[in-house]
Amino acid sequence: MVSLSQKIHAELENIDEVFNEMPPHTRLPLLSTLELAGVAAFLHNFYNGVENILKQIFVSQRIAIPEGLSWHKDLLEKAVNEKIISEECKNYLGQYLAFRHFFSHAYALDLYPDKMDPLVENSKKVYSLFKKEINRFL
């Protein structure tokens, strides 16, 4: 049976691969619409990986995974309440949750480099904080 630590490690490896492929934020204005959509997909993948890790922790700890229309937001809030992540980490991740929602419902033509720039620029810092807090929890 695969341990929680192994599951999380596999998810972190996938997120690491996303960051290996993501261009620096300074290149965003130079990208085509198709390339920008790829970067948006990477941001979406990053956040999905975070959610996957939190859900795996919830399952292993027998914590109910939120349901309903706001389950994504409630997942972050519950992770703070369960002392899995800090309020600071939740606030940073909330920006990626908002982008995930936007990306899931928008057209690629609605992606703008200047709006994505801070997300790409800060993504590695946010990921580092998240990993640190997950490792501390484990």
C-alpha positions as CSV (number, residue, x, y, z in Angstrom):
1,M,0.0,0.0,0.0
2,V,1.2,3.5,-0.9
3,S,1.9,5.7,2.1
4,L,0.6,9.3,2.4
5,S,4.2,10.5,2.2
6,Q,4.7,8.6,-1.1
7,K,1.5,10.0,-2.5
8,I,2.5,13.6,-1.5
9,H,6.0,13.1,-2.9
10,A,4.6,12.0,-6.2
11,E,2.3,15.0,-6.4
12,L,5.2,17.3,-5.5
13,E,7.3,15.8,-8.3
14,N,4.5,16.6,-10.7
15,I,4.3,20.1,-9.5
16,D,8.1,20.4,-9.8
17,E,7.8,19.3,-13.5
18,V,5.2,22.1,-14.0
19,F,7.7,24.6,-12.7
20,N,10.5,23.2,-14.8
21,E,8.4,24.0,-17.9
22,M,7.0,27.4,-16.8
23,P,8.7,30.4,-18.4
24,P,9.9,33.3,-16.3
25,H,7.2,36.0,-15.8
26,T,9.3,38.5,-17.7
27,R,8.7,36.5,-20.9
28,L,4.9,36.6,-20.7
29,P,4.4,39.7,-22.9
30,L,6.4,37.9,-25.6
31,L,4.3,34.8,-25.7
32,S,1.6,34.0,-28.3
33,T,-2.0,33.4,-27.2
34,L,-1.4,29.6,-27.4
35,E,1.8,29.8,-25.3
36,L,0.0,32.0,-22.8
37,A,-2.8,29.5,-22.5
38,G,-0.1,26.9,-21.8
39,V,1.3,29.0,-18.9
40,A,-2.3,29.4,-17.6
41,A,-2.6,25.6,-17.8
42,F,0.6,25.3,-15.7
43,L,-0.8,27.6,-13.1
44,H,-4.0,25.6,-13.1
45,N,-1.9,22.4,-12.7
46,F,0.0,23.8,-9.8
47,Y,-3.1,24.7,-7.9
48,N,-4.8,21.3,-8.7
49,G,-1.7,19.6,-7.3
50,V,-2.0,21.6,-4.1
51,E,-5.7,20.6,-3.8
52,N,-4.8,17.0,-4.5
53,I,-2.2,17.0,-1.6
54,L,-4.7,18.6,0.8
55,K,-7.4,16.0,-0.2
56,Q,-4.9,13.2,0.4
57,I,-4.1,14.5,3.8
58,F,-7.8,14.9,4.6
59,V,-8.5,11.3,3.6
60,S,-5.6,10.0,5.6
61,Q,-6.6,11.9,8.7
62,R,-10.3,11.0,8.2
63,I,-11.3,14.6,7.8
64,A,-14.3,15.1,5.6
65,I,-13.6,16.8,2.3
66,P,-15.9,19.8,1.8
67,E,-18.7,19.5,-0.7
68,G,-21.0,21.9,-2.5
69,L,-20.4,24.8,-4.8
70,S,-17.7,26.4,-2.6
71,W,-15.8,23.2,-1.8
72,H,-12.5,24.6,-3.3
73,K,-12.5,27.6,-1.0
74,D,-13.8,25.6,1.9
75,L,-10.9,23.1,1.4
76,L,-8.3,25.9,2.0
77,E,-10.2,27.2,5.0
78,K,-10.5,23.7,6.5
79,A,-6.8,23.1,5.9
80,V,-6.1,26.2,8.1
81,N,-8.6,25.1,10.7
82,E,-6.9,21.6,10.8
83,K,-3.5,23.3,11.2
84,I,-2.2,21.8,7.9
85,I,-1.4,25.2,6.4
86,S,-1.1,28.7,7.8
87,E,-3.5,31.6,7.2
88,E,-0.7,33.3,5.3
89,C,-0.3,30.3,3.0
90,K,-4.1,30.1,2.5
91,N,-4.2,33.8,1.5
92,Y,-1.4,33.2,-1.1
93,L,-3.1,30.1,-2.4
94,G,-6.4,31.9,-2.6
95,Q,-5.0,33.9,-5.6
96,Y,-4.3,30.7,-7.4
97,L,-7.8,29.4,-6.5
98,A,-9.3,32.5,-8.0
99,F,-7.2,32.0,-11.2
100,R,-8.2,28.3,-11.3
101,H,-11.8,29.4,-11.3
102,F,-11.3,32.1,-14.0
103,F,-9.3,29.7,-16.2
104,S,-11.9,27.0,-16.0
105,H,-14.6,29.3,-17.2
106,A,-12.8,31.8,-19.5
107,Y,-11.6,31.7,-23.1
108,A,-7.9,31.6,-23.8
109,L,-8.4,34.9,-25.6
110,D,-9.2,36.4,-22.1
111,L,-5.7,35.8,-20.8
112,Y,-3.5,38.8,-20.4
113,P,0.2,38.7,-19.5
114,D,0.0,41.7,-17.1
115,K,-2.8,39.9,-15.1
116,M,-0.9,36.6,-15.0
117,D,2.5,38.2,-14.3
118,P,2.2,38.4,-10.5
119,L,0.9,34.8,-10.3
120,V,3.8,33.4,-12.3
121,E,6.3,35.6,-10.6
122,N,5.2,34.5,-7.1
123,S,4.3,30.9,-7.8
124,K,7.6,29.4,-6.8
125,K,7.6,31.4,-3.5
126,V,4.1,30.3,-2.8
127,Y,4.9,26.7,-3.7
128,S,8.0,26.7,-1.4
129,L,5.9,28.0,1.5
130,F,3.3,25.3,0.9
131,K,5.9,22.5,0.7
132,K,7.5,23.8,3.9
133,E,4.2,23.7,5.7
134,I,3.2,20.3,4.3
135,N,6.5,18.9,5.4
136,R,6.1,20.4,8.9
137,F,2.6,18.8,9.1
138,L,3.9,15.4,8.1
